[in-house]
């Protein structure tokens, strides 16, 4: 039986913790929406408070500096990876529910495979092709199902969810570029400001009770802690194993969406979700040749 101090076991625990916290983001966000906070405003404060947390961490570690040549890429990524990603993810949760948004977010590996094929010339293997077909079938199943929020908004929810997955896929690219150069808290310290500024023009600020401020703080804390745990897990686990473990997130999100909000999908919705996650696993495990 493995010892709890085993580095690999610690890695799995960190990744599981990240998946648990990421899975809670959707259900917590729905409390904010129910209180009158718009998805864009929730995304704005999530980014702002998370930036303060990462900035405090970076300052405590005295690792706030970034090379000037990297700043244009980091700032540009902030607009897509923070502004558009946070907005799209929150809109998907608002229109389609936390469970559906979480499943669609995990189309990210398919976007990575497509980018790698068109931009980097990576071979599209038979297994990756099958995985892509499963993903398309899964998204179609979710569309036909109608989702837990009703059929009228399902098309909008799917579009926002796929956009969030596309933006999320860029984290793999940025991580691959800079993981050996910067600590995660340093990266987010520089990425988040342009993301915050990108959201600001679209925010309609509303009056907030102490309960709403607590929920916003909780949302940011979950985001900060999940990203920190994920990178800690990567120190002792191979990326493939880490990503496989993180696919528990949609399961966690679905459970808490049902427990807290009584969200349920129909047979086609659950079937489509299984097809998407199966495709994710095939994409991750597919040999490169």
Buried (B, 14 or more C-beta within 10 A) or exposed (E): EEEEEEEEBBBBBBBBBBBBBBBBBBBBBBBBBEBEBBBBBBBBBBBBBBBEBBBEBBEEEEBBEBEEEBEEBBBEBBBBBBBBBBBBBBBBBBBBBBBBBBBBBBBBBBBBBBBBEEEEEBEBBEBBEBBBEBBBBBBBBBBBBBBBBEEEBBEBBBBBBBBBBBBBBBBBBBBEBBBEEBBBBBBBBBBBBBBBBBBEEEBEEEEBEEEBEEBBBBBBBBBBBBBBBBBBBBEBBEBEBBBBBBBBBBBBBBBBBBEBBEBBBBEBBBBBBBBBBBBBBBBBEBEEE
